[in-house]
């Protein structure tokens, strides 16, 4: 298996992996217990949509604001 993403989210550490069979898996409990076909979770959905994967307690908007502050020299 190839690890595509490794992160710590609100439910703990998770990995998004691509198996030798070409299927993409997530190690989080939501994916494991998913009844969707194919299995799905918020991390995998975000990855497949090309969005930032779960940042844990930090929201993407807060991260963007911090980057903009650094770029413009504001504190």
C-alpha angles and dihedrals in degrees: 000000000000117000109227099174133010118185145145113243136174091284096046135266118345139173132206108212138180113222126215087258091062093250117133114226135187122209095214121113092243091061093044093053096037116130091197118114106249096027113252141184135172092265094052093043091053091047093050091047090052094243127135110280119240110303095199112231093353116085122219090241091056090049091051090049091052092050091049091050091052092048094049095040094241122140 
